[in-house]
Amino acid sequence: MTGSEPRLPSRRLALIVLAVVGLAATVLGLLLGFSRQLLNRDKRVASATIVDPSDSTTTDPSGAMRSVQGADLYLDAVELDRIWSPMHLERLARTYWRFLTRATLGLVRIHYTDRERFVVLAFAPLKLLTFQAPEYEMDADRGIVRWRIERGLLVASRGRGGNGYLQIDVHRYGTDDRTRPPQARLHVEVEVANFYPAIASGIGRWAYNETQSRVHVIITHGFLRSLARLDLAESRVGRFAKLDEVPDPPAVGVRSPTPQQQQETARGAA
């Protein structure tokens, strides 16, 4: 049919279904059982409350998925000042990948290169997702780390090339001086945007919603709750230390341009 996503080869579709359904069943079982202990350790130095937007998971007419999960963290204002730096933003990024591996008991792992990050299944050489190297933006009130989606077994052909992304967005708000010690509020959002899932293109959105999307939301909520411990992993790269080493983020509510939009802007200015 004209304008529709081309059908996936049967072998590739079978691999996608096997990977997603198997991963979904495994992760759901693990998260609802063993990993609950991981999330409830008595080592919290902050409090975390899940505050997802009302339309946290949506699909646009083209089939692109967007999913946003958020949490408010309340912590000592002095402690927040101490960790508000690009170095700790890098560590937050690494903490996300560490949590994904721990929550799946090592079944999902992250492989690093200078230019890419690979999300792979430990028991098979399957690259579920390939991300471009992370982009960092930060100023005195907001920090963003963004991984653009390059390709992968879980990505439909129209979603490749970096226009879709996974992003962690942290925004600090005012301090409540009425508490002792004074408490600061930090809002953290994890967003997947402009993502075209291969499983939705092959066998339908219902399958995506009941497997891959559901697993993503459960894992993300677990990650957000785990931030109450402020146990940030050491960065594998460690590129930044000061705010002036990274660009400022866009205004709140404004998205950074995709590679396609950047190319169109460059052509228009030429």
N, C-alpha and C positions, 0 to 999 in steps of 0.2 A: 504493500500500500504506500502511496506517495506520502512522504513526510513522516512516516513512522520509523521507529528504531528497527534496523535490520535484525532478523532473528539470529540468535546465537548458534554456532555450530553445536550439534548435539553432544559431542564429547566435552567441549568446554562448559556447556550448560550443566552436564552431569557432574563435572568437577565442582562447579559453583554450588550446586544444590548439596552435594556431599559435604563440602567444606562448611557452608553456612548452617545447614541443619545439624550436622555433627557438632560444630562449634557451639551453636545455640543450645542444644541439649546439654552438652558438657558444662558450659559456663553457667547456665541457669541452675543446674544441680549443685555446682561448686559454690556459687555465690549464695544460694539459699541455705547452704549447709556450712561447710568448713570455713569459708572466707568471712562469715559473719563475725567470727572471733577476731579476725584481723581488724575489722572496722570498729570494734568496741573496746579496744585496749584502754586502760586507765592511765593514759599518758597525755591527756588533752591539756593544752595551754590556752585554748580558745574555744568558743562555742560555734557550731555551724548549724544553720537552718536552711533547708532546701526551699527555694522560692522560684520554681520554674515559671516562665511566662504562661499565660492561659492557652496560647496557641503554640505550645512548645515544639510540636512536630507538624510540619506542613509540606504540601506538595504543590508546585506551581503547574500551570497548564502544559508546560513542556516535559514534565516528569521529574524535574529537579527537586530533590528533597532538601529540607532545612530542618534541623533539630537543635534546640537550645535548652540547656539545663543550667540552673543557677543556684547559688547559695550565698547567704550573708554570713560572714565570719565576724565575730566580736572578739577583739583581743586587746591586750595592753597597748596603748598608744605609743609608748616608748619602744616596745618590741617591733611594732609596725614600722616606725621610723628607721629602726636598725636594719630591717630586711628590705626596705624599699630601694632597690638598686637593680640594674640590669643583670648583675651576677646572680641575684636571687631569683630573678625572672627566668633565667636560664635553668636554675635549679628546679623551679616549679615545673618547667617543661619536662625536664628529665624525670621528675616525680610522677608525672602522668604516665609515662611509659613504664616506669618501674611498677606502678600500681596495676597496670594492665597485665603485666607478666605475673605478678603475685596473685592477683585475683583469679587468674586462670591456672594457677599452680604450675606455671612454666610452660603451658601448652601453647601460648602465644608469646612470641619474643620479638625484640626489635634489633635489627641489624643496622649498623651505622656505616656510612661512607662520608666523604667530604661534601658530596653534593646531594645525597639522598638518605632517606630513612625507610627501611623495609619492615613491614609487619608480616611475620611469617608464622606458619604452624611448625611447632618444634618437631613433629613426627613425620613431616613430609616437606620436600623443597617447594612449597607453595607460597608465592608472594601474594598475600591477600590484598595488601595495599602498598603502594610506593608513593612516598611523599618527597617533594623537593626539600632542600635544606631549609630550616626554619627562618622566618623573618621576625625581627624584634622591633617594637616601637614602644617608647616610654617617655613620660614626662613626670611632673611632680604629683599628678593625680591619677594617672592611668597607665597601665602597661598591657601590651598585647604580644603574644607569640602566635605565629601563624605558620602552619604547614600546608602548602598547596598540594593538592592531589594530582599526581602525575599519571598513574596507571595502576593496574592490579587486577587480580582475579575477580574481585568484588565490584569492579568499576566498569560500567557500560562504555562502549567506544566513544560516545558523544561527551562523556564526562572526563576524558583524559586531557592532559596538557596543562594543568595548573589553574583552570578557572574555578574549580571547586576547592574547598579548603576545610581543614580542621583548625580551630582557633580557641585559645584561652585568653579571656579578657578580664583583667582585674581593675577595679575602680575603687579608690579610697574616698571615704566620705569624712564628715566632721567628727570631732572627738567629743564624747560626753564627759564633761568635767565634773558632773555630779557624782560619778562613780569613783571608787577608790580601789585600785589605781584607775586613772582615766581610761575609758574604753573607746577604741576606734572601730568603725564599721568598714569592712572590706567586702565588696560585692564581687563574686567570681562567677563568670559564665563560661561554659564550654559550648562551642557552636560548631556544627557541621553545616556547611552551606553550599548550594549549587552542586550537590552530589547526585549523580545518576547511578543508582545501584543496578548491577548486572542482573541480579535475581528478579528485580521488578520488571526489567525489560524482557526477561526470558519467560517467566511463569506467572508474573502478576504481582501487584503491589501488596495483596493480602499476605503473600508468603514473606515479603520483605518486612512488613509491619509486625508479623508474628514471630520473626526469627531475628534477623540482623538488627532491626531498629530496636526491638525490645531488649536485646542483649546490650546494645550501646547505651541505652538509658539507664539500665541497672548498674552497669560498670561506672558510668559517669556520676551517678548519685553516690555510689560508694567512694569514688575518688574525692568528690566534693566534701563528703563527711569526714574523710580521712585527713583533710587539711587542718582540722581542729587540733591535730597534734603538732603541726608546723615542723614535721619531720621531712625536710626537703633533701632530696637526693643530690649528691655531687654531680655536677655537669660533666658529660663526657668530653666536652669541647672547651668550655670556659673562655669565651672570646671577649666578654665585656666586664667592666667594673664600674664605670661611671655613667650618669645620665647623658652626658654630652657625647657619648660614644654610639648612641642609637638615635634614629630619627624620632620625632614626635608622632604620637598616634593621631588619627583623624578626629574630628569633632564627634562627640557622642551622637550616635544615630547615623553617622556617615560611614559607609563601607569603603575600604581601600580598593582602588581599581584593580580589576583582574588583568592578567597579561594581555588578553584580547582587547580590553579597553585601553590599556597603555599603548598598544600598537596602533589603535585607531586614532588616539590623541597625537601620537608622533607623526602619523601620516598627514593629519590635518594641519600640523604646525610646519610641515616641510614645504 
